[in-house]
């Protein structure tokens, strides 16, 4: 019995092999920031916490740029608030217990923002001058 001729794959199967029209560039810095926030809850009162604040502030600003590129404005506002609160140069005085709670909330916020922010691939293409 001869073999049946090969039929092309359905359109739905071909679409899954294509790359999506967006990227999630904020996911990696968001997960790193969440790890820093969760791991530094124990050292809030020590002098080494300033390094964690620097890291969180820089990562919040990086995620903020990706949120603006992806036009996710609520995420950009929240990342700006995190960058201001964790700023090590001009410190915001918050009691230790509240600060520990904010660390956990900010870690969750970073994870959610990292998943939600999508930047269109067209924004990644080099612009012709």
Chimera marker file (.cmm) of the C-alpha trace (Angstrom):
<marker_set name="trace">
<marker id="1" x="0.000" y="0.000" z="0.000" r="1" g="1" b="0" radius="0.5"/>
<marker id="2" x="1.538" y="3.311" z="-1.038" r="1" g="1" b="0" radius="0.5"/>
<marker id="3" x="2.131" y="5.961" z="1.591" r="1" g="1" b="0" radius="0.5"/>
<marker id="4" x="-0.300" y="8.827" z="1.698" r="1" g="1" b="0" radius="0.5"/>
<marker id="5" x="1.058" y="12.121" z="0.397" r="1" g="1" b="0" radius="0.5"/>
<marker id="6" x="2.289" y="14.458" z="3.119" r="1" g="1" b="0" radius="0.5"/>
<marker id="7" x="-0.148" y="17.223" z="3.889" r="1" g="1" b="0" radius="0.5"/>
<marker id="8" x="1.017" y="20.604" z="5.123" r="1" g="1" b="0" radius="0.5"/>
<marker id="9" x="0.579" y="21.298" z="8.804" r="1" g="1" b="0" radius="0.5"/>
<marker id="10" x="-2.551" y="23.192" z="9.794" r="1" g="1" b="0" radius="0.5"/>
<marker id="11" x="-2.243" y="26.947" z="10.278" r="1" g="1" b="0" radius="0.5"/>
<marker id="12" x="-2.562" y="26.665" z="14.059" r="1" g="1" b="0" radius="0.5"/>
<marker id="13" x="0.437" y="24.326" z="14.240" r="1" g="1" b="0" radius="0.5"/>
<marker id="14" x="2.548" y="26.679" z="12.114" r="1" g="1" b="0" radius="0.5"/>
<marker id="15" x="1.713" y="29.667" z="14.327" r="1" g="1" b="0" radius="0.5"/>
<marker id="16" x="3.097" y="28.006" z="17.436" r="1" g="1" b="0" radius="0.5"/>
<marker id="17" x="6.513" y="27.737" z="15.806" r="1" g="1" b="0" radius="0.5"/>
<marker id="18" x="6.611" y="31.451" z="15.002" r="1" g="1" b="0" radius="0.5"/>
<marker id="19" x="8.061" y="33.921" z="17.451" r="1" g="1" b="0" radius="0.5"/>
<marker id="20" x="5.506" y="36.029" z="19.304" r="1" g="1" b="0" radius="0.5"/>
<marker id="21" x="5.105" y="39.687" z="18.476" r="1" g="1" b="0" radius="0.5"/>
<marker id="22" x="6.381" y="40.747" z="21.899" r="1" g="1" b="0" radius="0.5"/>
<marker id="23" x="9.148" y="40.111" z="24.391" r="1" g="1" b="0" radius="0.5"/>
<marker id="24" x="9.244" y="40.214" z="28.179" r="1" g="1" b="0" radius="0.5"/>
<marker id="25" x="12.515" y="42.068" z="28.786" r="1" g="1" b="0" radius="0.5"/>
<marker id="26" x="11.501" y="43.134" z="32.290" r="1" g="1" b="0" radius="0.5"/>
<marker id="27" x="11.190" y="39.563" z="33.552" r="1" g="1" b="0" radius="0.5"/>
<marker id="28" x="14.875" y="38.872" z="34.277" r="1" g="1" b="0" radius="0.5"/>
<marker id="29" x="15.605" y="42.123" z="36.140" r="1" g="1" b="0" radius="0.5"/>
<marker id="30" x="12.324" y="41.766" z="38.018" r="1" g="1" b="0" radius="0.5"/>
<marker id="31" x="13.163" y="38.262" z="39.208" r="1" g="1" b="0" radius="0.5"/>
<marker id="32" x="16.653" y="39.382" z="40.255" r="1" g="1" b="0" radius="0.5"/>
<marker id="33" x="15.140" y="42.291" z="42.205" r="1" g="1" b="0" radius="0.5"/>
<marker id="34" x="12.652" y="39.947" z="43.891" r="1" g="1" b="0" radius="0.5"/>
<marker id="35" x="15.505" y="37.644" z="44.934" r="1" g="1" b="0" radius="0.5"/>
<marker id="36" x="17.475" y="40.592" z="46.328" r="1" g="1" b="0" radius="0.5"/>
<marker id="37" x="14.444" y="41.879" z="48.211" r="1" g="1" b="0" radius="0.5"/>
<marker id="38" x="13.591" y="38.497" z="49.734" r="1" g="1" b="0" radius="0.5"/>
<marker id="39" x="17.160" y="37.646" z="50.654" r="1" g="1" b="0" radius="0.5"/>
<marker id="40" x="17.860" y="41.005" z="52.298" r="1" g="1" b="0" radius="0.5"/>
<marker id="41" x="14.885" y="41.064" z="54.657" r="1" g="1" b="0" radius="0.5"/>
<marker id="42" x="17.156" y="39.741" z="57.398" r="1" g="1" b="0" radius="0.5"/>
<marker id="43" x="19.761" y="42.505" z="57.050" r="1" g="1" b="0" radius="0.5"/>
<marker id="44" x="17.479" y="45.546" z="57.094" r="1" g="1" b="0" radius="0.5"/>
<marker id="45" x="19.104" y="46.997" z="60.213" r="1" g="1" b="0" radius="0.5"/>
<marker id="46" x="22.709" y="46.324" z="59.175" r="1" g="1" b="0" radius="0.5"/>
<marker id="47" x="25.060" y="48.592" z="57.226" r="1" g="1" b="0" radius="0.5"/>
<marker id="48" x="25.129" y="46.148" z="54.295" r="1" g="1" b="0" radius="0.5"/>
<marker id="49" x="21.496" y="46.914" z="53.505" r="1" g="1" b="0" radius="0.5"/>
<marker id="50" x="22.595" y="50.022" z="51.603" r="1" g="1" b="0" radius="0.5"/>
<marker id="51" x="24.000" y="47.749" z="48.869" r="1" g="1" b="0" radius="0.5"/>
<marker id="52" x="20.659" y="45.987" z="48.583" r="1" g="1" b="0" radius="0.5"/>
<marker id="53" x="18.971" y="49.386" z="48.298" r="1" g="1" b="0" radius="0.5"/>
<marker id="54" x="21.314" y="50.351" z="45.460" r="1" g="1" b="0" radius="0.5"/>
<marker id="55" x="20.560" y="47.111" z="43.653" r="1" g="1" b="0" radius="0.5"/>
<marker id="56" x="16.799" y="47.394" z="44.039" r="1" g="1" b="0" radius="0.5"/>
<marker id="57" x="16.823" y="51.039" z="42.941" r="1" g="1" b="0" radius="0.5"/>
<marker id="58" x="18.835" y="50.321" z="39.791" r="1" g="1" b="0" radius="0.5"/>
<marker id="59" x="16.714" y="47.286" z="38.914" r="1" g="1" b="0" radius="0.5"/>
<marker id="60" x="13.506" y="49.284" z="39.501" r="1" g="1" b="0" radius="0.5"/>
<marker id="61" x="14.730" y="51.941" z="37.070" r="1" g="1" b="0" radius="0.5"/>
<marker id="62" x="15.609" y="49.287" z="34.485" r="1" g="1" b="0" radius="0.5"/>
<marker id="63" x="12.153" y="47.729" z="34.790" r="1" g="1" b="0" radius="0.5"/>
<marker id="64" x="10.636" y="51.234" z="34.625" r="1" g="1" b="0" radius="0.5"/>
<marker id="65" x="12.281" y="51.796" z="31.226" r="1" g="1" b="0" radius="0.5"/>
<marker id="66" x="10.869" y="48.520" z="29.919" r="1" g="1" b="0" radius="0.5"/>
<marker id="67" x="7.421" y="49.397" z="31.308" r="1" g="1" b="0" radius="0.5"/>
<marker id="68" x="7.494" y="52.711" z="29.456" r="1" g="1" b="0" radius="0.5"/>
<marker id="69" x="8.607" y="50.981" z="26.238" r="1" g="1" b="0" radius="0.5"/>
<marker id="70" x="5.750" y="48.505" z="26.660" r="1" g="1" b="0" radius="0.5"/>
<marker id="71" x="3.292" y="51.311" z="27.464" r="1" g="1" b="0" radius="0.5"/>
<marker id="72" x="2.328" y="49.732" z="30.779" r="1" g="1" b="0" radius="0.5"/>
<marker id="73" x="1.903" y="53.016" z="32.602" r="1" g="1" b="0" radius="0.5"/>
<marker id="74" x="0.675" y="51.676" z="35.941" r="1" g="1" b="0" radius="0.5"/>
<marker id="75" x="3.789" y="49.506" z="36.172" r="1" g="1" b="0" radius="0.5"/>
<marker id="76" x="5.984" y="52.491" z="35.339" r="1" g="1" b="0" radius="0.5"/>
<marker id="77" x="4.408" y="54.509" z="38.164" r="1" g="1" b="0" radius="0.5"/>
<marker id="78" x="4.835" y="51.658" z="40.649" r="1" g="1" b="0" radius="0.5"/>
<marker id="79" x="8.473" y="51.109" z="39.653" r="1" g="1" b="0" radius="0.5"/>
<marker id="80" x="9.127" y="54.838" z="40.066" r="1" g="1" b="0" radius="0.5"/>
<marker id="81" x="7.660" y="54.625" z="43.573" r="1" g="1" b="0" radius="0.5"/>
<marker id="82" x="9.908" y="51.649" z="44.394" r="1" g="1" b="0" radius="0.5"/>
<marker id="83" x="12.943" y="53.520" z="43.052" r="1" g="1" b="0" radius="0.5"/>
<marker id="84" x="12.133" y="56.511" z="45.264" r="1" g="1" b="0" radius="0.5"/>
<marker id="85" x="11.476" y="54.457" z="48.413" r="1" g="1" b="0" radius="0.5"/>
<marker id="86" x="14.603" y="52.291" z="48.059" r="1" g="1" b="0" radius="0.5"/>
<marker id="87" x="16.844" y="55.191" z="46.985" r="1" g="1" b="0" radius="0.5"/>
<marker id="88" x="20.011" y="54.982" z="49.139" r="1" g="1" b="0" radius="0.5"/>
<marker id="89" x="21.056" y="58.599" z="48.527" r="1" g="1" b="0" radius="0.5"/>
<marker id="90" x="17.940" y="60.320" z="49.845" r="1" g="1" b="0" radius="0.5"/>
<marker id="91" x="16.567" y="57.776" z="52.297" r="1" g="1" b="0" radius="0.5"/>
<marker id="92" x="12.956" y="57.461" z="53.299" r="1" g="1" b="0" radius="0.5"/>
<marker id="93" x="12.680" y="56.779" z="57.025" r="1" g="1" b="0" radius="0.5"/>
<marker id="94" x="10.423" y="53.788" z="57.563" r="1" g="1" b="0" radius="0.5"/>
<marker id="95" x="10.348" y="51.642" z="60.745" r="1" g="1" b="0" radius="0.5"/>
<marker id="96" x="11.942" y="48.172" z="60.562" r="1" g="1" b="0" radius="0.5"/>
<marker id="97" x="8.782" y="46.042" z="60.722" r="1" g="1" b="0" radius="0.5"/>
<marker id="98" x="7.013" y="48.110" z="58.082" r="1" g="1" b="0" radius="0.5"/>
<marker id="99" x="10.153" y="48.044" z="55.937" r="1" g="1" b="0" radius="0.5"/>
<marker id="100" x="10.284" y="44.232" z="56.138" r="1" g="1" b="0" radius="0.5"/>
<marker id="101" x="6.659" y="44.071" z="55.014" r="1" g="1" b="0" radius="0.5"/>
<marker id="102" x="7.357" y="46.464" z="52.165" r="1" g="1" b="0" radius="0.5"/>
<marker id="103" x="10.243" y="44.245" z="51.080" r="1" g="1" b="0" radius="0.5"/>
<marker id="104" x="7.827" y="41.342" z="50.612" r="1" g="1" b="0" radius="0.5"/>
<marker id="105" x="5.214" y="43.489" z="48.860" r="1" g="1" b="0" radius="0.5"/>
<marker id="106" x="7.834" y="44.944" z="46.511" r="1" g="1" b="0" radius="0.5"/>
<marker id="107" x="9.150" y="41.453" z="45.702" r="1" g="1" b="0" radius="0.5"/>
<marker id="108" x="5.661" y="40.358" z="44.673" r="1" g="1" b="0" radius="0.5"/>
<marker id="109" x="5.196" y="43.575" z="42.732" r="1" g="1" b="0" radius="0.5"/>
<marker id="110" x="8.416" y="42.989" z="40.796" r="1" g="1" b="0" radius="0.5"/>
<marker id="111" x="7.311" y="39.477" z="39.830" r="1" g="1" b="0" radius="0.5"/>
<marker id="112" x="3.885" y="40.668" z="38.645" r="1" g="1" b="0" radius="0.5"/>
<marker id="113" x="5.329" y="43.583" z="36.677" r="1" g="1" b="0" radius="0.5"/>
<marker id="114" x="7.970" y="41.355" z="35.105" r="1" g="1" b="0" radius="0.5"/>
<marker id="115" x="5.295" y="38.978" z="33.845" r="1" g="1" b="0" radius="0.5"/>
<marker id="116" x="2.813" y="41.635" z="32.709" r="1" g="1" b="0" radius="0.5"/>
<marker id="117" x="5.140" y="44.039" z="30.859" r="1" g="1" b="0" radius="0.5"/>
<marker id="118" x="5.321" y="43.120" z="27.177" r="1" g="1" b="0" radius="0.5"/>
<marker id="119" x="7.396" y="45.132" z="24.718" r="1" g="1" b="0" radius="0.5"/>
<marker id="120" x="6.438" y="44.817" z="21.048" r="1" g="1" b="0" radius="0.5"/>
<marker id="121" x="9.179" y="43.416" z="18.819" r="1" g="1" b="0" radius="0.5"/>
<marker id="122" x="8.845" y="46.424" z="16.528" r="1" g="1" b="0" radius="0.5"/>
<marker id="123" x="10.224" y="48.549" z="19.361" r="1" g="1" b="0" radius="0.5"/>
<marker id="124" x="13.371" y="46.365" z="19.333" r="1" g="1" b="0" radius="0.5"/>
<marker id="125" x="14.037" y="46.975" z="15.637" r="1" g="1" b="0" radius="0.5"/>
<marker id="126" x="16.716" y="49.570" z="14.849" r="1" g="1" b="0" radius="0.5"/>
<marker id="127" x="15.292" y="52.848" z="13.651" r="1" g="1" b="0" radius="0.5"/>
<marker id="128" x="16.332" y="54.213" z="10.285" r="1" g="1" b="0" radius="0.5"/>
<marker id="129" x="17.582" y="57.767" z="10.388" r="1" g="1" b="0" radius="0.5"/>
<link id1="1" id2="2" r="1" g="1" b="0" radius="0.2"/>
<link id1="2" id2="3" r="1" g="1" b="0" radius="0.2"/>
<link id1="3" id2="4" r="1" g="1" b="0" radius="0.2"/>
<link id1="4" id2="5" r="1" g="1" b="0" radius="0.2"/>
<link id1="5" id2="6" r="1" g="1" b="0" radius="0.2"/>
<link id1="6" id2="7" r="1" g="1" b="0" radius="0.2"/>
<link id1="7" id2="8" r="1" g="1" b="0" radius="0.2"/>
<link id1="8" id2="9" r="1" g="1" b="0" radius="0.2"/>
<link id1="9" id2="10" r="1" g="1" b="0" radius="0.2"/>
<link id1="10" id2="11" r="1" g="1" b="0" radius="0.2"/>
<link id1="11" id2="12" r="1" g="1" b="0" radius="0.2"/>
<link id1="12" id2="13" r="1" g="1" b="0" radius="0.2"/>
<link id1="13" id2="14" r="1" g="1" b="0" radius="0.2"/>
<link id1="14" id2="15" r="1" g="1" b="0" radius="0.2"/>
<link id1="15" id2="16" r="1" g="1" b="0" radius="0.2"/>
<link id1="16" id2="17" r="1" g="1" b="0" radius="0.2"/>
<link id1="17" id2="18" r="1" g="1" b="0" radius="0.2"/>
<link id1="18" id2="19" r="1" g="1" b="0" radius="0.2"/>
<link id1="19" id2="20" r="1" g="1" b="0" radius="0.2"/>
<link id1="20" id2="21" r="1" g="1" b="0" radius="0.2"/>
<link id1="21" id2="22" r="1" g="1" b="0" radius="0.2"/>
<link id1="22" id2="23" r="1" g="1" b="0" radius="0.2"/>
<link id1="23" id2="24" r="1" g="1" b="0" radius="0.2"/>
<link id1="24" id2="25" r="1" g="1" b="0" radius="0.2"/>
<link id1="25" id2="26" r="1" g="1" b="0" radius="0.2"/>
<link id1="26" id2="27" r="1" g="1" b="0" radius="0.2"/>
<link id1="27" id2="28" r="1" g="1" b="0" radius="0.2"/>
<link id1="28" id2="29" r="1" g="1" b="0" radius="0.2"/>
<link id1="29" id2="30" r="1" g="1" b="0" radius="0.2"/>
<link id1="30" id2="31" r="1" g="1" b="0" radius="0.2"/>
<link id1="31" id2="32" r="1" g="1" b="0" radius="0.2"/>
<link id1="32" id2="33" r="1" g="1" b="0" radius="0.2"/>
<link id1="33" id2="34" r="1" g="1" b="0" radius="0.2"/>
<link id1="34" id2="35" r="1" g="1" b="0" radius="0.2"/>
<link id1="35" id2="36" r="1" g="1" b="0" radius="0.2"/>
<link id1="36" id2="37" r="1" g="1" b="0" radius="0.2"/>
<link id1="37" id2="38" r="1" g="1" b="0" radius="0.2"/>
<link id1="38" id2="39" r="1" g="1" b="0" radius="0.2"/>
<link id1="39" id2="40" r="1" g="1" b="0" radius="0.2"/>
<link id1="40" id2="41" r="1" g="1" b="0" radius="0.2"/>
<link id1="41" id2="42" r="1" g="1" b="0" radius="0.2"/>
<link id1="42" id2="43" r="1" g="1" b="0" radius="0.2"/>
<link id1="43" id2="44" r="1" g="1" b="0" radius="0.2"/>
<link id1="44" id2="45" r="1" g="1" b="0" radius="0.2"/>
<link id1="45" id2="46" r="1" g="1" b="0" radius="0.2"/>
<link id1="46" id2="47" r="1" g="1" b="0" radius="0.2"/>
<link id1="47" id2="48" r="1" g="1" b="0" radius="0.2"/>
<link id1="48" id2="49" r="1" g="1" b="0" radius="0.2"/>
<link id1="49" id2="50" r="1" g="1" b="0" radius="0.2"/>
<link id1="50" id2="51" r="1" g="1" b="0" radius="0.2"/>
<link id1="51" id2="52" r="1" g="1" b="0" radius="0.2"/>
<link id1="52" id2="53" r="1" g="1" b="0" radius="0.2"/>
<link id1="53" id2="54" r="1" g="1" b="0" radius="0.2"/>
<link id1="54" id2="55" r="1" g="1" b="0" radius="0.2"/>
<link id1="55" id2="56" r="1" g="1" b="0" radius="0.2"/>
<link id1="56" id2="57" r="1" g="1" b="0" radius="0.2"/>
<link id1="57" id2="58" r="1" g="1" b="0" radius="0.2"/>
<link id1="58" id2="59" r="1" g="1" b="0" radius="0.2"/>
<link id1="59" id2="60" r="1" g="1" b="0" radius="0.2"/>
<link id1="60" id2="61" r="1" g="1" b="0" radius="0.2"/>
<link id1="61" id2="62" r="1" g="1" b="0" radius="0.2"/>
<link id1="62" id2="63" r="1" g="1" b="0" radius="0.2"/>
<link id1="63" id2="64" r="1" g="1" b="0" radius="0.2"/>
<link id1="64" id2="65" r="1" g="1" b="0" radius="0.2"/>
<link id1="65" id2="66" r="1" g="1" b="0" radius="0.2"/>
<link id1="66" id2="67" r="1" g="1" b="0" radius="0.2"/>
<link id1="67" id2="68" r="1" g="1" b="0" radius="0.2"/>
<link id1="68" id2="69" r="1" g="1" b="0" radius="0.2"/>
<link id1="69" id2="70" r="1" g="1" b="0" radius="0.2"/>
<link id1="70" id2="71" r="1" g="1" b="0" radius="0.2"/>
<link id1="71" id2="72" r="1" g="1" b="0" radius="0.2"/>
<link id1="72" id2="73" r="1" g="1" b="0" radius="0.2"/>
<link id1="73" id2="74" r="1" g="1" b="0" radius="0.2"/>
<link id1="74" id2="75" r="1" g="1" b="0" radius="0.2"/>
<link id1="75" id2="76" r="1" g="1" b="0" radius="0.2"/>
<link id1="76" id2="77" r="1" g="1" b="0" radius="0.2"/>
<link id1="77" id2="78" r="1" g="1" b="0" radius="0.2"/>
<link id1="78" id2="79" r="1" g="1" b="0" radius="0.2"/>
<link id1="79" id2="80" r="1" g="1" b="0" radius="0.2"/>
<link id1="80" id2="81" r="1" g="1" b="0" radius="0.2"/>
<link id1="81" id2="82" r="1" g="1" b="0" radius="0.2"/>
<link id1="82" id2="83" r="1" g="1" b="0" radius="0.2"/>
<link id1="83" id2="84" r="1" g="1" b="0" radius="0.2"/>
<link id1="84" id2="85" r="1" g="1" b="0" radius="0.2"/>
<link id1="85" id2="86" r="1" g="1" b="0" radius="0.2"/>
<link id1="86" id2="87" r="1" g="1" b="0" radius="0.2"/>
<link id1="87" id2="88" r="1" g="1" b="0" radius="0.2"/>
<link id1="88" id2="89" r="1" g="1" b="0" radius="0.2"/>
<link id1="89" id2="90" r="1" g="1" b="0" radius="0.2"/>
<link id1="90" id2="91" r="1" g="1" b="0" radius="0.2"/>
<link id1="91" id2="92" r="1" g="1" b="0" radius="0.2"/>
<link id1="92" id2="93" r="1" g="1" b="0" radius="0.2"/>
<link id1="93" id2="94" r="1" g="1" b="0" radius="0.2"/>
<link id1="94" id2="95" r="1" g="1" b="0" radius="0.2"/>
<link id1="95" id2="96" r="1" g="1" b="0" radius="0.2"/>
<link id1="96" id2="97" r="1" g="1" b="0" radius="0.2"/>
<link id1="97" id2="98" r="1" g="1" b="0" radius="0.2"/>
<link id1="98" id2="99" r="1" g="1" b="0" radius="0.2"/>
<link id1="99" id2="100" r="1" g="1" b="0" radius="0.2"/>
<link id1="100" id2="101" r="1" g="1" b="0" radius="0.2"/>
<link id1="101" id2="102" r="1" g="1" b="0" radius="0.2"/>
<link id1="102" id2="103" r="1" g="1" b="0" radius="0.2"/>
<link id1="103" id2="104" r="1" g="1" b="0" radius="0.2"/>
<link id1="104" id2="105" r="1" g="1" b="0" radius="0.2"/>
<link id1="105" id2="106" r="1" g="1" b="0" radius="0.2"/>
<link id1="106" id2="107" r="1" g="1" b="0" radius="0.2"/>
<link id1="107" id2="108" r="1" g="1" b="0" radius="0.2"/>
<link id1="108" id2="109" r="1" g="1" b="0" radius="0.2"/>
<link id1="109" id2="110" r="1" g="1" b="0" radius="0.2"/>
<link id1="110" id2="111" r="1" g="1" b="0" radius="0.2"/>
<link id1="111" id2="112" r="1" g="1" b="0" radius="0.2"/>
<link id1="112" id2="113" r="1" g="1" b="0" radius="0.2"/>
<link id1="113" id2="114" r="1" g="1" b="0" radius="0.2"/>
<link id1="114" id2="115" r="1" g="1" b="0" radius="0.2"/>
<link id1="115" id2="116" r="1" g="1" b="0" radius="0.2"/>
<link id1="116" id2="117" r="1" g="1" b="0" radius="0.2"/>
<link id1="117" id2="118" r="1" g="1" b="0" radius="0.2"/>
<link id1="118" id2="119" r="1" g="1" b="0" radius="0.2"/>
<link id1="119" id2="120" r="1" g="1" b="0" radius="0.2"/>
<link id1="120" id2="121" r="1" g="1" b="0" radius="0.2"/>
<link id1="121" id2="122" r="1" g="1" b="0" radius="0.2"/>
<link id1="122" id2="123" r="1" g="1" b="0" radius="0.2"/>
<link id1="123" id2="124" r="1" g="1" b="0" radius="0.2"/>
<link id1="124" id2="125" r="1" g="1" b="0" radius="0.2"/>
<link id1="125" id2="126" r="1" g="1" b="0" radius="0.2"/>
<link id1="126" id2="127" r="1" g="1" b="0" radius="0.2"/>
<link id1="127" id2="128" r="1" g="1" b="0" radius="0.2"/>
<link id1="128" id2="129" r="1" g="1" b="0" radius="0.2"/>
</marker_set>
